[in-house]
C-alpha cells in the first residue's frame, strides 16, 4: 500500500512534449510490406541523404526492441528535424492480424534517431481487452521499476542524463479494475539542475508492459552563471512578488443540485519565475513580470436599461436590432424566442438576418433581451473577408478599446458597470495583434472582485474598424451585495506557500522574432536554443486542481467545490490488522472516514457507505454521475442534497437497490444478507435469484431469508465471508468485513470463472 502523504504541482509541462508520435505514424500512407517502400516527403529528401543511419541500419535497431515474430511491417517513413522534434527519425510500424478475418490483434510503432540510433518513440497497442485478473495487476511502484528498466535497456545514454520526476503529479490511487495505466516522466538533468522541457514520457499497463515511450530532446546551450541567488532568497522573492487577489469561483463540474452562489477563493499566486542570476521576477515566457494594472470599468455608474415593461414582440425586436446595429441592408430569415435563456434566465429573441439580394453569403445573427433591449450578440458573415498577403499595421489598441467600451454602453448598458478591461487579456493576445482582425475582451467584476463568469468580447476589422462580432454574457449565478469577510492577501499567500517549494530549473529562452518567423516559413529549420536558470514554485500535487477558500481558509476542489485534505493521515489503529489493506482501500476512496484518527475496523458499516463505495467502483474509480434538482428522490430519507443522494440514485438506476421501498435508512447499519444481495446485484446476477430453489447450500440458517439466492451466490463465489455452516443473515457488518467483501468483489467481477463456478454447483 502506498504512503498517504500526497503531493502535487500547478506547474504544467509544455504540451508539445506530450504529443504522441504515434499520431504521425497513423497519418502516414500505407506502404507495401513486400517492397519495404519508404514514405519520404519531398522536403525531407535532402535530410535523408545526410542521415547517418540507413533505413536498413535503423530497422535492425528497431527489431531488437519489437518481437517481430508473426508480425508484418506495416509502414516505414522518414522525417527530417523540425522545430517540434529537432532530430531526424526513421519510423517503423508492425501489425499482427487474425489469419481468419484479417483483424489487427497487435501493433507496434518505433522511431529511431537517424543519426545516433537512439530510440525516440515506441508504442504498443493490443486490440483485445486484457483479461488480467484484478488481483494480478502490478502496483504503481512495480510499474515505476518497469519504466526505469525499459528506459535503461533501450536508451541507456538518455536514461543516464535524466531522473524520475514525481513532484508534478500525485501518486495515483489504488486502481479499482485491471484496466489501468501508469504514467512516468523522466526529466533531463544538467549538472544537478532539471530541464523540464526535455525528457522521456513512459506509460506502463497493469501487466507491466510498456505501452508508450516518447523522447523529447533539444540541442541546447545551457547558460551558466557565476553568481546565483540561493533557494532561501528565491523563496523570499516569491513571497514579496506574489499578489494574490480573491476571485469568485464556480465548480467545473457544477450541476443543478448545487446552488448558483459562487465561492470566494484564492488561486495559486506563484505562477511566475525568479531569475536565478538577478533575482527579478519573470513570466513563464521569460519576459519581465510586472504587476498588472487595475481593471478599468466600462462605466463608473449603473446605466439605465433602454426599455422596460412587456417583452418585445418579434416585429419590435427586429426593428430594435435593425436600428441599433444598422442592418438596413438585411432582412429577417428566422426568429426564435426563449423565455428563460441561458444568459441569466432572461427572455431573449435570437434573430437571423440575411443580406438583401445575397441569398448565399451575407448574414447576421443577433440576440436581443426582450425586456431591456440589451443586445447580447452580433455575428456577421466573414466569408467575404479577403485574407491579406501583407502584414497589417499594428492596431491602435487604445482606439479599439474605447470603441468597444462605447459599444457596450450603447448596446448592453445594464452590464456596463460590471464589465472591466483587464491588462491580462491584452497580454494573452499579443501574438495575434498584428493580424487583420483585432480582439478586445472585458471581464466581469463584482465589488472589485473577478466574477466566476461573465464577459464581453469583440472582433474588429483592423483596417476598417468595422465590428465583425460581439457577445456579452453575465451568467446566472448570484452574488452578495458586499464582499464577504475573507482572509487578507498576506495570509492567503502564506497559506499557499505551506504547499509550495522553490525549485531551480533550466527554462528555454524564447525564440527571437527572426527565428520564429523563419521556423514558421521553413518547417525543417531548427534554430539554436539556449536555456537559463530560473526558480519556479511547485505546488503539492493532488488528484484534482484546488484553490484556497477565502472564507474558511480550507483547501477546496476547483472541480467540485468540496473541501479537500491534501495530506491524508494514516489511520492510527490499522497497523497489523488482518484487513489493513482492504480497509485502506475504502479509506483511500473516502467511503470510510476517520474518527479521532482511527478507522475503527469493528464499527458497523452503514448502508450509505457501502452503496457509495460500490458506485465508485462501478464507475472505474471516478465519482458517480450527479443528478439535477429535477430528479425526484427515490427514498424519502435520502433527499437531494444528502451526501448519499447521487450514489443512491445511481445505484437505483443500475438495479442495485429496490426502488419500490419508501425508505433506505442510509445511516443505519447493513445486515449480512443485505450486503450479499447488494453484491449480487452489482455483479449482474440478480436475475438468477428469482429461482432460489436451483441453488443448494450447506448453510443451515438461510432457509427463511428472502435473500437466500443472493447469499448462496455471494458465498459460493467466496465474496462474503462465512464459516460454511452458518451465515448469520441478520448480523450487522463490521467495517473490516465490508472491506474484505468489497475487495473480493473487485477480484471476482473481472474474472470469467464466477459464472462457471455457479453453474457447477
N, C-alpha and C positions, 0 to 999 in steps of 0.2 A: 504494500500500500504506500502511496506516495506521501511526502510530507504535506502538512496542512498550511504552511506559510506560502501564500500565492503572490506572485509578483506580476507587474505589467508596465507598459510604457506607452506614452502617446506618440512617441517618435515613429514616423512612418517611412519605410524604405522606399526608394524610387520605384515607381510602378513599372518602369521599363525593365527593371531587373527581374521581374516576376513573370514576364510573358513567356509562355511555354513555346519552345522551338517546335514542338510537335505540330503546332498550328500551321507553321510554314510548310512543314512536310505534307500536311494534309492537302495543301493547295497546289502542290506540285503535280504536274500531269503524269499519268500512268506511263511507265516505261517498260518495254518488252523485257521480260526476265531472261529470255534466251540470248538476246544480243547484248545484254547488260549495258544498254544505252544510258547516256548521261544527260540530265537536264542542266543546261548552262545558258543563262541569259547572255545576249549579245554583249552587254556592258561588262560581263564577268570574264569574257574570253581572254583579255589581257592578263587579269589577275590569275586565271587558271594557268597560263603559260609561266607565270612567275612562282607558282606554288611549289614548295619543296617536296611535297608528297604527291605521288601519282595516285590515281584512283585505285589501282591495284594495291599499293602500299597502305593506303588508308583503309581499304576493305579488309586487308589482312589483320590490321589492328582491331577493327570493329568486330570481326568474327571471333576474336579472343574474349570478347565481352558477352556476346549473344550466343546462346546454344542453338545453332542454326540447323541441327539435325531435324529433318522432317519439315523444314521451313523453306519458303521460296522468296527470293529477292523481289520486292515489290517496286522499289524506286531507288534511283541513285541521282543525286544532284550536287551541284557545286555552287557555293555562294561566296562572293568576294566580301572583304571587310567593308563595313559601313559605320555610320555614327551610332547605330543601335548596338551591333555586336562587332567590335573593332578588330576582328580577326577573320581570315578566310576559313571556310569549313567545307569538308566533304560530308554529305549526309546520306544515310542508307536506311532502308526500311524493309522488314521481312514480315511475312504472314504465314500462318498455318491454317489450312482450311479443312473443313469436313469433306472427305473424299466423296461422300454420297450426295450432298446437296450444295457443296461449294461455299457454305457459310464460314466466315472467318472466325476461328476459335481463339487465336492468339496473335498478337502483333508486337513488333519491336521497332523502335526508331533510334538510331545512333548517329551522332555527329562527331567528327574528328577534326581537330585543328589541322589545317592543311600545311602548316609549317613546322609545328612542334610534335604532332602526333598525339596530343593530349585529348582525352575525352572531354567534349564540351557540352554534350547533352545526351540524355538517354531517357527512353520511355518504354514502359511495358504495359500492355493492355490485354487483359483476359476478358473475353466477351461473356462467358458464362459466370453467373453469380457464384461466389465461393460458398462451398458447403462446410466451411470450417466451423466446428462446434464452438459455442461461446466460451466454454472453459479452456479451449486450446489457443485462444488468441494471445499474442505476446503483449507485454506491458510496454509502457512508454519508455522506461529505462532500457529494456531489451531492444526496442526499436532504435533508440538512440545509438546503441552499440552497433547495430546492423548498418546504420547510415555511416557511421565512422569507418567501419571496416570496408564498406563499398568504396568510399572516397579514397581511402589509403591504398586500396588494391588497384583501382582504375585510374587514379591521377595522384600518385604519391607526391609529386612535386608541389602541386597546388594545395594538397592536404596539409603539407608541412608549413605552408605560408598562411594558414587560416586557423581560426579557433571557433569552436562551437559557441554560438551566442544565444542565450535564452532570456536576456533581460527584457527584450521587447515583446515577449508573449508569455502568457501563463502556461503552466504545465496543465495539459488537458485533464478533464475529469475521467474517471474510470468509465470506459465505454459500456453501453447497455446492450450492445449487439456485436457481432463479429465483423460487421462491415465498417471498419474503422481505418483511418489513415493518419499517420503521424508525420508532421512536417518539421524539418530542422533547417536552420540557417547557419552555415559556416562562413564567418566573416574574415576578410583579408586582414592580416596582422602585419603592420610595418614597424619593426623595431619596438614592439610592445604597444603601439597605438593602432586602434582599429580604423579601418577604412570601409565604412558600411556600404559604399556604392559597389564594392567588389566582393565576390564570394561565391558560394555554391548553395543552391537550394535542393534539398533531398526529401523525398516522400517515401515512407515505408508503410506497407499494409499490415493487416493483422497477422498474416502468416510469416512475416519477417522478410518479404521480398521488397526490394526497392522498385517502385513503380515510376518514379520520375527523378531526374537529376538535371540540373541546369547550371552552367558556369557562366558568370559574368565577370569579365576581367579587362581592365584597360591598361594601356602602356602609359603610365602616369609619372610625372616628375613630382616628387614629394618635397615640398618646401620645408626647410629646416630653419629653426630659429635658435639663436644662442640664449636668448632670454625669454622665458615663459612664465606666465603667472601660475601660481600653484592652484591646486584643486580647491583649497580653502578660500583663496582670493576669488576664484571664479564663482564659488557658491555665494559669497557676499555680493558680488556684482550682479548675479542673477536676482538676488533679493532686492537690491537697490533699483534695478531697472524694471522689475515687474510692475505692471499697472493693472491689477485685477479690477474688473468692474462687474457688478451684478447684472445678470440678464434674466429675462423670463424664459422659461423652457416648457415645452410640451413633450411628453414621451414620444419617441418614434413609433412605437407600437401602440399608440393610444387608440382605444376603441370607445364605443359609446357607453360602455359600462363605467367609464371614468368621467369625472366632471370636466367642464371646459375651463376650469380655473388653473392657470399655469403655475408652476413652481418658480421660486426665485432662487437662483443659484450662481455659483462662480465656476467658470470653466478654467482649464489649465492656463495659468498666466505665464508659463515659462516655455513658450514655443519659439523663442529666438535663440541665437548662438551668442557666445562670448569669444571674441578674437583672443587666442591664446598668447599672442605677442603684445598687442596693445591694450587688451582688456576692454575694448569698445564693443558694444552690442551690435550684432549683425542680424539681418533677416536670414531665412533659410536659403535665400539666393545670394547671400554674402554681400548684400548692399547694406549701407549704414541703417541701423534700426532707429527710427525716430518715433517719439510719442505722436500718436495720431491727433489731429485737430478735433476740437469739439464738434459734434454733429451740428449741422446748420438747418434750422427749421424752414419748411416751405412757407409757413405762416406763423407769426408770433401770437396770433389770437384765433379763436374759433370763428370760422366763417359761416354765415347762414347758408342754408340749402337754397337751391334755385326755386324750389316749389315745395308744397306740402298738400295734404288733403287726399282725395280719392286717387287711386292709381291711374296712370295714363292709359288710355285706350291704345290699340295698335296704331291707329291713324295718328294719334297725338305723339306717340313715341317715335314714329317715323319722321314726323315733321320736326320734332325736337332734335333728333340726331342729325337730320339733314342740314338744319340751320347751324347747329353748334360745330359741325365738322366740315361744313361747306361741301356737301355731297349733292349739289345741284345737278351734276352730270351723271348721277347714279339713280337707279330705280330699284324698288324693293323686289327681291326674289323670294324670300321666305321669312317667316317670323315665328318665334317660339316664346311662350310665356311661362315662367316658373314662379309660383307663389313663394317658394322657400328655396331660393338659390343658394349655392354653397358659399357665396360671398356674404356671409353674415346672416343667412336665413332671410334674405331680403327678396321682395317681388321684383323680378328682373325680366326685361324684354331682350331676347337675343335676335338680332336682325341681320339678314344677309342682303347686301345690295350688289347689283351688277351695273357695270358701266354701260350707259346707253350706247346702242349701236356697236357693242363689243360683247357678243354673247359668250365668247370663249375665255378671254384673258382677264378683263378688268373686274375686280370685285372688292368689296369692303365688308368686314364683319364688325358689328357694333353691339355692345351690351349696355343697356340703359336701365338705371334704377327707376322703377315705375312710380315711386312716391317722391323721391327727392330730385329726380332728373340727373343725378350723377351718372357720368359715362365711365364705365369700368374698363371698357376695352375698345380698341380700334386696331384693326389689322388689315392693311391694304396689300394688294397683289404685288409681288416682287418680280414676277416673271418677265416683265418688260424692262427690268433694270439691267442694263448692259454692263458687264464686268469691264473694268478699266485695265488697260495693259500697262499703264504707268502708275507709279505710286501717287496717291493723293497727298496734298499738303497736310501737314499736321493740323488737326481741327482745333479750333478755339474752344476749349472745354468750358471756360467760364461763360462764353456766349450760349453754348448749348445747355449748360446747367440753368442759366437764367430763363431760357426759353422753356425748358421742361417745368421749372417751378411755376411759371405763369400758366402753363397748360394745366397743371394740377389745380391751381386756384380757379381757372375758368371752367374746367370740365368736371372736377370732383371736389368741390370746395369743402364738403363736410369732412374730408380726410386730411385736408391741408395741414392742420395743426399737429397731426400725429406723424407726418412723413418728414424725414430728415435726410439731407445729403450727408454721406459719410466718406471720408478720405479712403477708408479701407477698400471700398468697391473700386474706386478710381485706380488704386494700386493694382488690383486684380486684373483690370482690363488693359493695363498699359501696353502689353504686347500687341493689342489689336487697334490702338487708337489711330494708326496710320491707314486704316482700311477705308473703303468708300462709304462705310456706314459707321456712325458714332453712337455709342450706347451710354445711357445715363440711368442710374438706378438710385432709388430712395428707399430707406428702411424706416420701419415704424418704431417709434419710441413712446413710452408711457411714463409721464413724470420723470423724464430724463433717463429712463432705463430701456434698453433694447427689448422690444416685444418678442414674443415667441413666434409670431407670424405676422405677415403684412408687409407689403412693399409696393412700389410703383416703378415700372421700368419703361424706358423709351428707346426707340431706334430712329435716328435721323439720317437723312441723306447728307453726307458730309459736304458735298458740293452745293446743293440747292438749299439745304436747311429744311427740306420738307419732312414732316412727321410721317414715318412709314408704319410704325406700330407703337402701341401703347397699351399697358394693362395696369390695373390697380386692384389690390385685394387686401383687406384688413383682417380676414379670418373671423371666426365666430366665437372665439374664447372671450371670457370676461375678465376684467382687471379691477383691482381695488382703486378707490378714488385717490388714495395716497399710498406711497410705497410703504410696505410693512417694515417694522423694525427688524434689522438684519445685522449680520456680522460686518464689522468695518473691513475695509480692503486690506489693512495691515494684518489683521487676524486671519483673513482668508488666505493671504499669501503665506503666512507661517504654517497654516494647516496644510496647504498644498505641499510645502517643502518637506513636511514629515514623510511624504510618499515620493520624494524626488531625490535623485542623485546626479551630481555634476560628473560628466564623463568626457574625457579627452578623446577626440576622434579627428581623422582627416576628412575634409569636405572638398568636393570638386569645385574648382574655381569656374564660374560660368564662362561659356564661350564668348569671345569678342563678337561684336556685331558683324564684323567681316567674316569670321569663321562660321558663324551661324548662317549667314546668307549663302556662303559657298557650300556648306553642308546641305542646305535645302535645295540648291540648284544642282549639286553633284552628289547623289546618294552614296557613291563609293568613296567620297572624300572623308578621311579620318583625321580630324585636327589633333594637334598635340594638346594633351591635357596636363594640368597641374592641380595639385591639391595642397591645401593649407590646414594647419592645426587650429581647431576650434574646440570650445567646450559646448556640449549640448546637455540639456536636462532630460533625463529619462524617468518616467513615472513607474510606480508599482504596477505590474501587469495584472489584468483581471480579465475574466472571460467575456466581459461586455464593457462598453465605454461607460464612464461615470463622471459625475460632477459633485461639487460640494454644495449641499443645501444651505443657502444663505440664512435661513430661519433657524433650523435645528442644529447646524454645524455637523451633520452626518453625511456620509457618502451615499449617493443615490444613483440608480441606473438611468443613464440617458435614454435607454430603450424603453423601460417600463415605468420609471419613476419610483420604483420601490427602493427602500433602504437596503444598503449592501454592507456586508462585513468583508473588507478587503483581506483581512487576516483571520482565517478560521482557526480557532483554538482546538487543540486535540482534546477529546473527552478525557476526564481525569480517572474514570472508573472502568476503562476498557482494556488496559494492558493485560494481556494473557487470557482474556476471556475467550471461551470456545467459539463465540460468534463475533469475535472482534472484526474480522474482515467484512463480514456481511453487514454488521451494524454501521461500520464506517461508510459503506456504500450508500445506505439510506440517508445517513447524515450528510454525506457529500452532496446529495441532490435536494437537501432541505426538507425531506419528508419527515425527518426527526430533528428536534431542536434540543439544545442542552438546557438543563435545569441546574442552576448553580454550578455550572461547569461539568455536569455529569450527564451521560447518555441514559442512564438508568435502564439496563437491559431487562430487568424483570417487570418494569412498569408495563401495564397493558397498552397495546397499541389501539388507537381509535379507528373507527371506520373511515373517517375522512382522511387520516394519514395514509392508510393503506390504499385507498382509491387514488389519492394524489400520486403516490409512487407508481402504481400500475399505469396510470395515464401517461406519466412522464416516460416510462419505459416503452409504451406503445407508440410514442411519438419520437423514438430514437434519441432520447435524452433531452430533446427540446421540450419547452413547456407547451402544454396543450393549447388548442385554439381558445381565444377569448370570445365571449358572447355579448351581444348588444343588449341594451335595455329592453328591446322588443322581445327578447327571449323570455317566455313565461317559465318561472321556476317549476320544475317537476315536483319538488318536495316543499312543503310549507315551511320547513325549518332550515332550508338552505336557500335563502333569498339572494337575489342579485346584490353583490357587494360582499358576500361572505367569502372568506379565504378559499373555501372549497367549491364555490359556485361553478366556475368554469370546468374544474376537474370532474365534478359530479355530473354536470350536463354532458360533458364529453363522454363520460362512462355510460350514461343513459343512451346516447346516440350510438355507441358501439355495442350495446347489449350487455354491458357488464352488470347493470343494475335493473331491478324490477321497477319499471316506470309506472306501474299501477298502484304502488304503495303511496300512502299520503305523506308519510314522514320517513326520513332517513336516519335521524339521530347521528349526525357526523361526529359529534364529540363524545359519543359513548363507545364503550369497548366493543370489539368484534368477537364473535364466537368462532370456534374452530370449524364448525360446519359452514358458517357464512364465508369464512376465508376460503374454504375448499371450493365453494360454489363460485366465488369471485374469480379464483384462479382458472377454473374450468371454462368459465365464460371468456376470460382473456385469451385462453388457448384456442377458442373457437370450437370447443367440443360440447357446448350446451345442448345441442340437439340430441346427442347420444343419451342424455339423462332423461329424455322423455320415455325411455324404455328401461327403467331400473331393474327389472327382472332379468335382463340379459347379463347382468354383472353378478358374479359370485365373489364373496369375500369372507375371510376368516374373522373379521372384526365382529365382536359379539354385541356391540352396543349401538349399532346404527340402523337396526331394522325399522324403527319408528321415525327416523329422521326424514323430513321432506327433501333433504339434500343427499339422500343415500347414493344416488348415481354419481353425483359430483364427488362425494367422499371416496368412493371406490376408484374413480378415475384419478383423483389427485394423489391418493396413496399408492395406487398401482404404478404410477409414473415416478414415485419417490419424491414428490414435491412437498407435500405436507408431512411433517414428521409424525411417526406413530410407532408404538411398540408391537404392532402386527396382531395384537389381541384386542385391545380397546382403543377407540378413537377419542372418546370423551367429547362428543359433538357440542355440548353446551358450555364447555370450558372456555374461559377467556384466553386471548393470545398475547403472551408477553412480547415485548419488542424484539427480543433475541430470536424467538421462534418465527416471528413475522419476517425478520431479516433473512433468516435461513430459507424460509419458504420462498421469498422473493428471489433470492439468488438462484435457487434450484429452478424456479420458473424461467428465469433468463436462460439457463443452461438447456432446459428441455425444449423450449419453444423453437430453437434454431436447429434442432436435430430431427431427422426423419424417423427415428426409432420410437417416438412416442406413440403414434397411431399403431405401429406394428406391435408394440407391447400390449396395447389394449386388445387388439384382435386375437392375440394368442391366449388371452385369459378366458 
